[in-house]
Each structure stands twice: as structure tokens, then as C-alpha cells.
Amino acid sequence: MKYPSKVKLVDVGPRDGLQNEKEPVPAAVKIELVHRLQDAGLTEVEVTSFVSPKWVPQMADAAQVMAGIRRKPGVRYSVLTPNMKGFEAALASRPDEIVVFAAASEAFSQRNINCSIADSMERFAPVVAAARAKGIYTRGAVSVAVGCPYQGEVSPDGVELVARLMKQIGVQHLGVADTIGTGTPRKVQAAMEAALRHYALDDISGHFHDTYGQALPNTLACLEMGIWQYDASVAGLGGCPYAKGATGNVATEDVVYMLHGMGIDTGIDLDLLVDAGKYISDFLGRRPNSRAATALLNKRVAA
């Protein structure tokens, strides 16, 4: 089996990880988290989202957070911009990349953003065009790519449709997301194959939730396909809003531990990454939701 020799990880903790936290996280804490992630060697960080504070109060300080970051050369800072209003608000903060997302399930699209998949693309098209006109990289995410809380199983055809439409509106990179974490390796591979009909291997990434403990097996299954880019969230930040009490994003520490154990280079210092996860977990008043981090922190205490 030939695995990629290097893997690029995007840490989505500051945005996807923190957005559902009930208690406000101060901008200074979010900024410090980004600094710790880039100091640990992350070269891609999803920082925040420019959305209505009414819907996502935790992201109301998006402009403040972006303004406060000490930018490091070679690091790409991305923001979520679901519509033109969000994109226009984000422009002043000089993002390196914008992210738009669409569902592979019509039921999810209607319930989550109150429109069909086709309509969501019409909403994103001007955002993508405006970003590219300004030289800002564009990434699209296909949510609920293998399972949907309303529809159940999602066929690879749904992923293929979104991939084709994203390509048509000019999205440069496509992330395939198992949003509710029900995917298993073969199903995830089928979703990836559908996306690869429209995107090159170098323009595809995986985003796996660990709700059923399948995020690492799903990552391994995609590594076998040659996919070398993945999203992860430091300390496993972010629950799964559709499965009460369930874990959400796979922990960056766990992915890094696995990759380093396979001899795959990430450019990330695992000890500094564990420190970053402990920093935000201490602020939130809980332990990191990462098995690797827990083991390494216990080892430090024992030493």
C-alpha cells in the first residue's frame, strides 16, 4: 500500500470547533488559539465565519479576531462566507481563502439553509466570482456527504451533483464532509470517488466527525486512495448538533499521532499541538476530547 509521504491538515477548531459553544469565548482567547496552532506548525487555519450574529452569536467578533492575528508567512487563514453580505464583511480582514458549503442532501439543505441545493449554488456563485476576482482562494465543502439526520443514507450521486455544481461556479478546492459521523470506510471512499469525477486528487480533502468512532478509519481509507489533505479540530473541539452528547470533529492530535506513526510528514510538532489543545480546553473548563492528547498529558504528569 502506497500512502502519501506528506499530509496537509487544516485546523478548523477556531471556527467549526467553537461556533456551537454556548458561553462566549473572548476574541483574545480565539486569537491566542490561532497563534498556538500556527506555532505548532499548522499552515492552514479556519479562523472564523462572517455570518449573522443572530444565528451564530459565537462568531460575532469575526472582524476583531482576524484583525488581531499575528500573521505568519506561509500560513493560510480562511473564513466561512455563506453569502455576499458575509463576503463583503470579510474583505476588510484580508482572508487568504473563503469557504462556502452545500449539502449533498436536499432535506438537509432545506432544513439548514432554507433552500434547495440548486438555489444554494446560485447564492454562492457571486461570492466565488467576487473572491476569485480579488485573488482569494475558494474552497467548497460538501456537508452530510454520506449520512443525513433527516434523510438517512446519502448516495454518492448527491456528492457528485454538488461537486459538479461547485466546479461549474469556479470553486477551486472541494472538501467532502461526513458531518454527522455515520460514515464507514467503504461509504466514505464511494463519496470521495464521486467527488473525484470533477476534482483532481490534489484539490480534494476529507472532513470527518468521530461520532461513531470512525474518523480515523475513514481517514486511513482515504489515505489509501492517495488523498493527502484533511480537516481536523484541535482537542476535538465541536460537538455534533444532530447527535446529542456525541463527539464532533476528529481531534487534530489523534490524526497527527496516527500519521507520524505511519511515517507520514505533517510539519506539525505534536507536543506544541497538545499544548494548544490543553490551552483552549482549560479555558472551556474541560479535558481535551483527544485520546492521543490525554495519553501524552498523562505521560507528562507521570514523568
C-alpha positions as YAML, in Angstrom:
chain: A
units: angstrom
residues:
- id: 1
  name: MET
  ca: [0.00, 0.00, 0.00]
- id: 2
  name: LYS
  ca: [1.45, 3.35, -1.04]
- id: 3
  name: TYR
  ca: [0.39, 6.18, 1.23]
- id: 4
  name: PRO
  ca: [1.10, 9.90, 0.63]
- id: 5
  name: SER
  ca: [4.51, 10.87, 2.07]
- id: 6
  name: LYS
  ca: [3.15, 14.19, 3.34]
- id: 7
  name: VAL
  ca: [-0.27, 15.27, 4.60]
- id: 8
  name: LYS
  ca: [-1.62, 18.81, 4.98]
- id: 9
  name: LEU
  ca: [-4.02, 19.40, 7.85]
- id: 10
  name: VAL
  ca: [-6.41, 22.34, 8.12]
- id: 11
  name: ASP
  ca: [-7.32, 23.05, 11.74]
- id: 12
  name: VAL
  ca: [-10.97, 24.08, 11.91]
- id: 13
  name: GLY
  ca: [-11.06, 24.35, 15.71]
- id: 14
  name: PRO
  ca: [-11.27, 28.15, 15.96]
- id: 15
  name: ARG
  ca: [-14.30, 28.23, 13.63]
- id: 16
  name: ASP
  ca: [-16.12, 24.88, 13.36]
- id: 17
  name: GLY
  ca: [-14.93, 23.81, 16.80]
- id: 18
  name: LEU
  ca: [-16.00, 26.88, 18.76]
- id: 19
  name: GLN
  ca: [-19.09, 28.02, 16.86]
- id: 20
  name: ASN
  ca: [-21.54, 25.92, 18.90]
- id: 21
  name: GLU
  ca: [-20.08, 26.80, 22.31]
- id: 22
  name: LYS
  ca: [-22.88, 28.31, 24.41]
- id: 23
  name: GLU
  ca: [-20.69, 30.59, 26.53]
- id: 24
  name: PRO
  ca: [-18.92, 33.40, 24.63]
- id: 25
  name: VAL
  ca: [-15.22, 32.79, 24.00]
- id: 26
  name: PRO
  ca: [-13.40, 36.16, 24.06]
- id: 27
  name: ALA
  ca: [-11.66, 37.27, 20.87]
- id: 28
  name: ALA
  ca: [-8.31, 37.32, 22.72]
- id: 29
  name: VAL
  ca: [-8.65, 33.60, 23.52]
- id: 30
  name: LYS
  ca: [-9.52, 32.76, 19.90]
- id: 31
  name: ILE
  ca: [-6.53, 34.79, 18.67]
- id: 32
  name: GLU
  ca: [-4.20, 33.05, 21.11]
- id: 33
  name: LEU
  ca: [-5.51, 29.67, 19.93]
- id: 34
  name: VAL
  ca: [-4.71, 30.57, 16.30]
- id: 35
  name: HIS
  ca: [-1.21, 31.71, 17.35]
- id: 36
  name: ARG
  ca: [-0.59, 28.43, 19.21]
- id: 37
  name: LEU
  ca: [-1.79, 26.40, 16.22]
- id: 38
  name: GLN
  ca: [0.50, 28.18, 13.77]
- id: 39
  name: ASP
  ca: [3.40, 27.94, 16.23]
- id: 40
  name: ALA
  ca: [2.78, 24.16, 16.35]
- id: 41
  name: GLY
  ca: [3.28, 24.04, 12.57]
- id: 42
  name: LEU
  ca: [-0.25, 24.29, 11.16]
- id: 43
  name: THR
  ca: [-0.10, 26.06, 7.80]
- id: 44
  name: GLU
  ca: [-3.88, 26.28, 7.31]
- id: 45
  name: VAL
  ca: [-6.30, 27.54, 9.94]
- id: 46
  name: GLU
  ca: [-10.04, 28.10, 9.53]
- id: 47
  name: VAL
  ca: [-10.31, 31.14, 11.77]
- id: 48
  name: THR
  ca: [-13.91, 32.31, 11.87]
- id: 49
  name: SER
  ca: [-17.08, 32.86, 9.89]
- id: 50
  name: PHE
  ca: [-18.76, 36.01, 8.70]
- id: 51
  name: VAL
  ca: [-22.35, 35.05, 9.42]
- id: 52
  name: SER
  ca: [-25.27, 36.78, 11.08]
- id: 53
  name: PRO
  ca: [-24.59, 37.12, 14.85]
- id: 54
  name: LYS
  ca: [-28.28, 36.35, 15.30]
- id: 55
  name: TRP
  ca: [-27.71, 32.81, 14.00]
- id: 56
  name: VAL
  ca: [-24.17, 32.21, 15.29]
- id: 57
  name: PRO
  ca: [-23.52, 34.57, 18.23]
- id: 58
  name: GLN
  ca: [-20.11, 32.99, 18.91]
- id: 59
  name: MET
  ca: [-18.79, 34.37, 15.60]
- id: 60
  name: ALA
  ca: [-19.96, 37.97, 16.17]
- id: 61
  name: ASP
  ca: [-16.32, 39.01, 16.76]
- id: 62
  name: ALA
  ca: [-15.08, 37.70, 13.37]
- id: 63
  name: ALA
  ca: [-13.54, 41.01, 12.24]
- id: 64
  name: GLN
  ca: [-11.90, 41.58, 15.64]
- id: 65
  name: VAL
  ca: [-10.35, 38.10, 15.63]
- id: 66
  name: MET
  ca: [-8.99, 38.44, 12.08]
- id: 67
  name: ALA
  ca: [-7.59, 41.89, 12.90]
- id: 68
  name: GLY
  ca: [-5.82, 40.56, 15.99]
- id: 69
  name: ILE
  ca: [-3.94, 37.67, 14.40]
- id: 70
  name: ARG
  ca: [-0.18, 37.92, 14.10]
- id: 71
  name: ARG
  ca: [0.12, 36.62, 10.56]
- id: 72
  name: LYS
  ca: [2.86, 34.13, 9.89]
- id: 73
  name: PRO
  ca: [4.37, 33.80, 6.40]
- id: 74
  name: GLY
  ca: [3.32, 30.55, 4.74]
- id: 75
  name: VAL
  ca: [0.12, 30.21, 6.77]
- id: 76
  name: ARG
  ca: [-3.26, 30.43, 5.02]
- id: 77
  name: TYR
  ca: [-6.11, 31.96, 7.05]
- id: 78
  name: SER
  ca: [-9.59, 31.02, 5.86]
- id: 79
  name: VAL
  ca: [-13.07, 32.27, 6.78]
- id: 80
  name: LEU
  ca: [-16.54, 30.97, 6.07]
- id: 81
  name: THR
  ca: [-18.65, 33.34, 3.93]
- id: 82
  name: PRO
  ca: [-22.09, 31.86, 3.22]
- id: 83
  name: ASN
  ca: [-23.37, 34.79, 1.14]
- id: 84
  name: MET
  ca: [-22.36, 38.10, -0.45]
- id: 85
  name: LYS
  ca: [-23.10, 40.03, 2.75]
- id: 86
  name: GLY
  ca: [-20.68, 37.78, 4.61]
- id: 87
  name: PHE
  ca: [-18.07, 38.04, 1.87]
- id: 88
  name: GLU
  ca: [-18.25, 41.84, 1.80]
- id: 89
  name: ALA
  ca: [-17.87, 41.94, 5.59]
- id: 90
  name: ALA
  ca: [-14.88, 39.57, 5.37]
- id: 91
  name: LEU
  ca: [-12.99, 41.54, 2.70]
- id: 92
  name: ALA
  ca: [-11.55, 44.15, 5.06]
- id: 93
  name: SER
  ca: [-9.99, 41.37, 7.15]
- id: 94
  name: ARG
  ca: [-7.94, 40.13, 4.15]
- id: 95
  name: PRO
  ca: [-8.67, 36.39, 4.26]
- id: 96
  name: ASP
  ca: [-6.39, 34.14, 2.19]
- id: 97
  name: GLU
  ca: [-9.26, 31.80, 1.46]
- id: 98
  name: ILE
  ca: [-13.05, 31.79, 1.69]
- id: 99
  name: VAL
  ca: [-15.20, 28.74, 2.31]
- id: 100
  name: VAL
  ca: [-18.73, 28.06, 1.06]
- id: 101
  name: PHE
  ca: [-20.69, 24.91, 1.85]
- id: 102
  name: ALA
  ca: [-23.56, 22.99, 0.33]
- id: 103
  name: ALA
  ca: [-25.29, 19.79, 1.39]
- id: 104
  name: ALA
  ca: [-25.36, 16.51, -0.54]
- id: 105
  name: SER
  ca: [-28.91, 16.01, 0.81]
- id: 106
  name: GLU
  ca: [-31.90, 18.11, -0.28]
- id: 107
  name: ALA
  ca: [-33.57, 17.54, 3.09]
- id: 108
  name: PHE
  ca: [-30.53, 18.91, 4.94]
- id: 109
  name: SER
  ca: [-30.23, 21.89, 2.59]
- id: 110
  name: GLN
  ca: [-33.86, 22.85, 3.19]
- id: 111
  name: ARG
  ca: [-33.66, 22.41, 6.97]
- id: 112
  name: ASN
  ca: [-30.23, 24.01, 7.41]
- id: 113
  name: ILE
  ca: [-30.23, 26.96, 4.99]
- id: 114
  name: ASN
  ca: [-33.88, 27.04, 3.86]
- id: 115
  name: CYS
  ca: [-33.25, 26.45, 0.18]
- id: 116
  name: SER
  ca: [-32.58, 23.69, -2.34]
- id: 117
  name: ILE
  ca: [-29.09, 22.57, -3.35]
- id: 118
  name: ALA
  ca: [-29.50, 24.34, -6.72]
- id: 119
  name: ASP
  ca: [-30.63, 27.56, -5.02]
- id: 120
  name: SER
  ca: [-27.70, 27.43, -2.60]
- id: 121
  name: MET
  ca: [-25.34, 27.36, -5.58]
- id: 122
  name: GLU
  ca: [-26.96, 30.47, -7.01]
- id: 123
  name: ARG
  ca: [-26.26, 32.13, -3.67]
- id: 124
  name: PHE
  ca: [-22.61, 31.05, -3.69]
- id: 125
  name: ALA
  ca: [-21.83, 31.80, -7.36]
- id: 126
  name: PRO
  ca: [-21.39, 35.59, -6.92]
- id: 127
  name: VAL
  ca: [-19.36, 35.02, -3.73]
- id: 128
  name: VAL
  ca: [-16.94, 32.69, -5.54]
- id: 129
  name: ALA
  ca: [-16.70, 35.01, -8.56]
- id: 130
  name: ALA
  ca: [-16.01, 38.04, -6.34]
- id: 131
  name: ALA
  ca: [-13.36, 36.16, -4.33]
- id: 132
  name: ARG
  ca: [-11.54, 34.90, -7.41]
- id: 133
  name: ALA
  ca: [-11.62, 38.38, -8.95]
- id: 134
  name: LYS
  ca: [-9.70, 39.58, -5.89]
- id: 135
  name: GLY
  ca: [-7.25, 36.68, -5.96]
- id: 136
  name: ILE
  ca: [-8.74, 34.96, -2.89]
- id: 137
  name: TYR
  ca: [-8.63, 31.15, -2.97]
- id: 138
  name: THR
  ca: [-12.03, 29.42, -2.87]
- id: 139
  name: ARG
  ca: [-12.86, 26.20, -1.06]
- id: 140
  name: GLY
  ca: [-16.20, 24.44, -1.09]
- id: 141
  name: ALA
  ca: [-17.43, 21.89, 1.42]
- id: 142
  name: VAL
  ca: [-19.96, 19.14, 0.74]
- id: 143
  name: SER
  ca: [-21.72, 18.55, 4.05]
- id: 144
  name: VAL
  ca: [-23.60, 15.35, 5.02]
- id: 145
  name: ALA
  ca: [-21.73, 13.51, 2.26]
- id: 146
  name: VAL
  ca: [-22.57, 10.01, 3.50]
- id: 147
  name: GLY
  ca: [-25.37, 10.40, 6.04]
- id: 148
  name: CYS
  ca: [-28.04, 12.98, 6.85]
- id: 149
  name: PRO
  ca: [-30.00, 13.41, 10.11]
- id: 150
  name: TYR
  ca: [-33.24, 13.91, 8.13]
- id: 151
  name: GLN
  ca: [-32.79, 11.73, 5.04]
- id: 152
  name: GLY
  ca: [-30.62, 8.93, 6.44]
- id: 153
  name: GLU
  ca: [-28.17, 7.42, 3.92]
- id: 154
  name: VAL
  ca: [-26.84, 9.80, 1.29]
- id: 155
  name: SER
  ca: [-25.91, 8.33, -2.08]
- id: 156
  name: PRO
  ca: [-22.63, 9.18, -3.84]
- id: 157
  name: ASP
  ca: [-24.84, 10.72, -6.57]
- id: 158
  name: GLY
  ca: [-25.62, 13.57, -4.15]
- id: 159
  name: VAL
  ca: [-21.90, 14.22, -3.68]
- id: 160
  name: GLU
  ca: [-21.30, 14.03, -7.43]
- id: 161
  name: LEU
  ca: [-24.05, 16.61, -8.05]
- id: 162
  name: VAL
  ca: [-22.62, 19.10, -5.55]
- id: 163
  name: ALA
  ca: [-19.06, 18.53, -6.83]
- id: 164
  name: ARG
  ca: [-20.20, 19.20, -10.41]
- id: 165
  name: LEU
  ca: [-22.10, 22.37, -9.41]
- id: 166
  name: MET
  ca: [-19.21, 23.63, -7.26]
- id: 167
  name: LYS
  ca: [-16.84, 23.13, -10.20]
- id: 168
  name: GLN
  ca: [-19.23, 24.99, -12.51]
- id: 169
  name: ILE
  ca: [-19.30, 28.09, -10.27]
- id: 170
  name: GLY
  ca: [-15.50, 28.15, -10.03]
- id: 171
  name: VAL
  ca: [-14.78, 26.64, -6.60]
- id: 172
  name: GLN
  ca: [-11.11, 25.60, -6.62]
- id: 173
  name: HIS
  ca: [-10.95, 23.02, -3.83]
- id: 174
  name: LEU
  ca: [-13.59, 20.58, -2.56]
- id: 175
  name: GLY
  ca: [-13.84, 19.17, 0.96]
- id: 176
  name: VAL
  ca: [-16.01, 16.09, 1.46]
- id: 177
  name: ALA
  ca: [-17.54, 16.15, 4.94]
- id: 178
  name: ASP
  ca: [-19.10, 13.37, 6.97]
- id: 179
  name: THR
  ca: [-20.93, 15.96, 9.07]
- id: 180
  name: ILE
  ca: [-22.76, 13.57, 11.40]
- id: 181
  name: GLY
  ca: [-20.00, 10.96, 11.57]
- id: 182
  name: THR
  ca: [-22.06, 7.98, 10.41]
- id: 183
  name: GLY
  ca: [-19.71, 7.13, 7.55]
- id: 184
  name: THR
  ca: [-17.61, 3.98, 7.40]
- id: 185
  name: PRO
  ca: [-14.53, 3.42, 5.18]
- id: 186
  name: ARG
  ca: [-16.21, 1.97, 2.05]
- id: 187
  name: LYS
  ca: [-19.01, 4.56, 2.10]
- id: 188
  name: VAL
  ca: [-16.51, 7.38, 2.50]
- id: 189
  name: GLN
  ca: [-14.39, 6.03, -0.35]
- id: 190
  name: ALA
  ca: [-17.51, 5.96, -2.58]
- id: 191
  name: ALA
  ca: [-18.25, 9.60, -1.70]
- id: 192
  name: MET
  ca: [-14.64, 10.54, -2.50]
- id: 193
  name: GLU
  ca: [-14.78, 8.69, -5.83]
- id: 194
  name: ALA
  ca: [-17.89, 10.72, -6.72]
- id: 195
  name: ALA
  ca: [-16.08, 13.99, -5.92]
- id: 196
  name: LEU
  ca: [-13.01, 12.88, -7.89]
- id: 197
  name: ARG
  ca: [-15.12, 12.78, -11.05]
- id: 198
  name: HIS
  ca: [-14.96, 16.58, -11.03]
- id: 199
  name: TYR
  ca: [-11.90, 17.47, -8.93]
- id: 200
  name: ALA
  ca: [-8.27, 16.41, -9.19]
- id: 201
  name: LEU
  ca: [-6.74, 14.41, -6.35]
- id: 202
  name: ASP
  ca: [-4.73, 17.47, -5.27]
- id: 203
  name: ASP
  ca: [-7.92, 19.55, -4.96]
- id: 204
  name: ILE
  ca: [-9.85, 17.23, -2.63]
- id: 205
  name: SER
  ca: [-9.87, 16.94, 1.16]
- id: 206
  name: GLY
  ca: [-11.68, 14.94, 3.83]
- id: 207
  name: HIS
  ca: [-13.55, 16.28, 6.87]
- id: 208
  name: PHE
  ca: [-14.57, 13.53, 9.28]
- id: 209
  name: HIS
  ca: [-16.53, 13.60, 12.51]
- id: 210
  name: ASP
  ca: [-15.91, 10.98, 15.16]
- id: 211
  name: THR
  ca: [-19.50, 10.49, 16.35]
- id: 212
  name: TYR
  ca: [-19.30, 6.70, 15.92]
- id: 213
  name: GLY
  ca: [-15.51, 6.45, 16.31]
- id: 214
  name: GLN
  ca: [-14.97, 6.13, 12.55]
- id: 215
  name: ALA
  ca: [-12.96, 9.28, 11.79]
- id: 216
  name: LEU
  ca: [-9.50, 7.66, 11.88]
- id: 217
  name: PRO
  ca: [-10.55, 4.54, 9.90]
- id: 218
  name: ASN
  ca: [-12.19, 6.87, 7.36]
- id: 219
  name: THR
  ca: [-9.00, 8.96, 7.15]
- id: 220
  name: LEU
  ca: [-6.95, 5.80, 6.61]
- id: 221
  name: ALA
  ca: [-9.35, 4.65, 3.86]
- id: 222
  name: CYS
  ca: [-8.86, 7.98, 2.06]
- id: 223
  name: LEU
  ca: [-5.07, 7.87, 2.50]
- id: 224
  name: GLU
  ca: [-5.24, 4.56, 0.63]
- id: 225
  name: MET
  ca: [-6.79, 6.50, -2.27]
- id: 226
  name: GLY
  ca: [-3.93, 9.00, -2.21]
- id: 227
  name: ILE
  ca: [-5.93, 11.83, -0.62]
- id: 228
  name: TRP
  ca: [-3.44, 13.96, 1.33]
- id: 229
  name: GLN
  ca: [-5.46, 16.89, 2.72]
- id: 230
  name: TYR
  ca: [-7.78, 16.74, 5.76]
- id: 231
  name: ASP
  ca: [-9.62, 18.97, 8.19]
- id: 232
  name: ALA
  ca: [-9.31, 18.31, 11.91]
- id: 233
  name: SER
  ca: [-10.06, 20.21, 15.09]
- id: 234
  name: VAL
  ca: [-7.60, 20.73, 17.94]
- id: 235
  name: ALA
  ca: [-8.70, 18.97, 21.16]
- id: 236
  name: GLY
  ca: [-11.64, 17.53, 19.18]
- id: 237
  name: LEU
  ca: [-13.47, 20.85, 19.61]
- id: 238
  name: GLY
  ca: [-17.03, 20.91, 18.30]
- id: 239
  name: GLY
  ca: [-19.85, 18.55, 19.15]
- id: 240
  name: CYS
  ca: [-22.33, 17.06, 16.73]
- id: 241
  name: PRO
  ca: [-25.53, 19.12, 16.98]
- id: 242
  name: TYR
  ca: [-27.54, 16.29, 15.42]
- id: 243
  name: ALA
  ca: [-26.44, 13.59, 17.89]
- id: 244
  name: LYS
  ca: [-26.83, 14.84, 21.46]
- id: 245
  name: GLY
  ca: [-23.71, 14.35, 23.54]
- id: 246
  name: ALA
  ca: [-21.75, 12.88, 20.64]
- id: 247
  name: THR
  ca: [-18.24, 13.92, 19.72]
- id: 248
  name: GLY
  ca: [-17.81, 16.06, 16.66]
- id: 249
  name: ASN
  ca: [-14.72, 16.84, 14.63]
- id: 250
  name: VAL
  ca: [-11.84, 14.40, 14.79]
- id: 251
  name: ALA
  ca: [-9.08, 15.69, 17.06]
- id: 252
  name: THR
  ca: [-6.06, 17.06, 15.21]
- id: 253
  name: GLU
  ca: [-3.79, 15.45, 17.83]
- id: 254
  name: ASP
  ca: [-5.22, 11.97, 17.08]
- id: 255
  name: VAL
  ca: [-4.76, 12.39, 13.32]
- id: 256
  name: VAL
  ca: [-1.20, 13.68, 13.76]
- id: 257
  name: TYR
  ca: [-0.30, 10.81, 16.12]
- id: 258
  name: MET
  ca: [-1.58, 8.28, 13.58]
- id: 259
  name: LEU
  ca: [0.16, 9.93, 10.62]
- id: 260
  name: HIS
  ca: [3.50, 10.29, 12.41]
- id: 261
  name: GLY
  ca: [3.24, 6.64, 13.48]
- id: 262
  name: MET
  ca: [2.88, 5.75, 9.78]
- id: 263
  name: GLY
  ca: [5.95, 7.77, 8.86]
- id: 264
  name: ILE
  ca: [3.86, 10.44, 7.12]
- id: 265
  name: ASP
  ca: [5.14, 14.02, 7.47]
- id: 266
  name: THR
  ca: [2.73, 16.74, 8.64]
- id: 267
  name: GLY
  ca: [5.16, 19.50, 9.59]
- id: 268
  name: ILE
  ca: [3.38, 19.65, 12.96]
- id: 269
  name: ASP
  ca: [5.02, 19.47, 16.40]
- id: 270
  name: LEU
  ca: [2.72, 17.12, 18.34]
- id: 271
  name: ASP
  ca: [3.79, 18.39, 21.77]
- id: 272
  name: LEU
  ca: [3.05, 22.02, 20.85]
- id: 273
  name: LEU
  ca: [-0.26, 20.91, 19.33]
- id: 274
  name: VAL
  ca: [-1.17, 19.14, 22.60]
- id: 275
  name: ASP
  ca: [-0.31, 22.39, 24.44]
- id: 276
  name: ALA
  ca: [-2.65, 24.34, 22.13]
- id: 277
  name: GLY
  ca: [-5.45, 21.84, 22.78]
- id: 278
  name: LYS
  ca: [-4.86, 22.00, 26.55]
- id: 279
  name: TYR
  ca: [-4.92, 25.81, 26.42]
- id: 280
  name: ILE
  ca: [-8.39, 26.01, 24.85]
- id: 281
  name: SER
  ca: [-9.73, 23.04, 26.85]
- id: 282
  name: ASP
  ca: [-8.59, 24.66, 30.12]
- id: 283
  name: PHE
  ca: [-10.40, 27.85, 29.11]
- id: 284
  name: LEU
  ca: [-13.57, 25.88, 28.35]
- id: 285
  name: GLY
  ca: [-13.26, 24.03, 31.65]
- id: 286
  name: ARG
  ca: [-12.98, 20.52, 30.28]
- id: 287
  name: ARG
  ca: [-10.46, 17.93, 29.16]
- id: 288
  name: PRO
  ca: [-9.27, 17.73, 25.55]
- id: 289
  name: ASN
  ca: [-11.50, 15.40, 23.54]
- id: 290
  name: SER
  ca: [-8.47, 13.63, 22.10]
- id: 291
  name: ARG
  ca: [-7.17, 10.24, 23.12]
- id: 292
  name: ALA
  ca: [-3.63, 10.99, 21.97]
- id: 293
  name: ALA
  ca: [-3.59, 14.30, 23.88]
- id: 294
  name: THR
  ca: [-4.97, 12.63, 27.02]
- id: 295
  name: ALA
  ca: [-2.33, 9.88, 26.86]
- id: 296
  name: LEU
  ca: [0.51, 12.35, 26.29]
- id: 297
  name: LEU
  ca: [-0.68, 14.70, 29.05]
- id: 298
  name: ASN
  ca: [-0.94, 11.75, 31.48]
- id: 299
  name: LYS
  ca: [2.57, 10.71, 30.48]
- id: 300
  name: ARG
  ca: [3.86, 14.20, 31.29]
- id: 301
  name: VAL
  ca: [2.29, 14.06, 34.77]
- id: 302
  name: ALA
  ca: [3.78, 10.60, 35.39]
- id: 303
  name: ALA
  ca: [7.21, 11.87, 34.36]
...
